């Protein structure tokens, strides 16, 4: 049925009175209530709000993906203008008709790529499948187009990535594959659900630029769902603020940022971590919380020096980690991934050392190598005065009791078959520390320590939000009273309010228990707030390391300055500010077997502040 007269000529989408509810026991719980909005051709509408505000389910309702999940979706109209200019009501389409629209006319970039990509097919085949289905290209033509899309989202060695499986790629790489897949058919409307949350700041800036360029080329309407107000200020034309399923404020990006009306919008903007907010401060500081800001309360931001001087608890010297790549008929190792090259640093008790860099720079591999989760080929790791890199496997258990790991994805690191109480108690049993009622009391204390309730121990992981699951992982990491905790992107996918709560929790635990943190992250604004010292990694090597204040207020290496420049500023007036973004392809860290990299010699430019000289002939030497 034609609906052209009901949609303005410049509009590509119009939603009227959208209501979404989910059944819980015998009643329906509303998730979205009476939501109406429109999207113009070439416009970017940002939908913002905390976790649970209804942003993502709104997107899923537009894609008609809630029907099989028990969701109850009603609306007066959901009108879409297709690429051929035909106007349709998404409510009236059958499942088979919607399949032809989904991907071709309205596409979506999902937040978690590992659950969106098929683990049994190469990523090239998955992109090509969408191209064949909606564009009618042959097999080889579709693969060539898939390769071009991977190059478009700045994936190095795209021809090699085509044949790789999702688990063989980093989180940032997987997200770029998802973006390439969604953009491959050039839809009329693109829904981007937290598409850059897991990406480092430089790749995020490049992806945002890419989406903007393609949007202008195709006059594509974009719905950008995010909790990052810096990204909103950078790309949005209009903003829709959601809170507990309701639209509480809407307007142009300038109106919302410079003259917010609703108290929740004001609190959301106040909670945004801003680069430079810690200038003049030497020690970490707690975040203000949205709930307190909304009520006019002030968060205690007193700075405390928790570092214990003396001998470092962890000493890493010249660490090298490489992964073999097999190829050819005989499956021989001809090339290696140089993930970590000659990395050295110290970590003191009560200190937070932040390890920052782009996706694929080797920061996560460094953290895993410290616990011997991946093998290192050279270097030494000394913990509490004892070499642990040469320990036999039989003696590693004692080391892993004192060094704990918080992984990036809490849902993947919690066993869905067991209650969270069982998962927290498991380390206590493995190390024969507590059992029975004593272990249960310890679990209850840990849950309360991380801001949950003791009765939550009987629930399963799927019954918690992302922020709550991350708290559970922190509780499990603390079960054994560790001396060192390695937090690998532990807050990167959380919204501003949950992230503030988790960071404040880590700072409180450090103050009370004297824990040393190796904080692996790409979020420079969070790193500035939580860390005592910062180490910047590029291509597997540390190129700058020093006190947080020195590195942030006086960055010396061009790559460090590039990371700082790429951080989005939560102010629309800074949208067109010139940024130091390299247009060069990110170099590959894959080399022939036996080939070695030149050792980078760091020079001291200030007290405890060391910098590597830029290599001649690379992208940085031209900055």
Helices and strands as residue ranges (DSSP letters): G 4-6, E 11-24, E 27-40, E 44-48, H 55-62, G 67-69, E 71-74, E 77-81, E 87-89, G 90-92, H 95-101, E 106-109, H 113-116, H 123-135, H 139-152, H 158-161, G 166-168, H 171-183, E 189-193, H 201-218, E 221-226, H 229-235, E 238-243, E 246-252, H 253-258, H 263-270, H 290-294, E 314-327, E 332-347, E 352-356, H 363-370, E 378-383, E 386-387, G 393-395, H 396-402, E 403-406, H 410-413, H 420-430, H 436-449, G 454-458, G 461-463, H 466-478, E 484-488, H 496-513, E 516-521, H 524-530, E 533-538, E 541-547, H 548-553, H 558-565, G 572-574, E 590-592, E 602-606, E 609-612, G 619-622
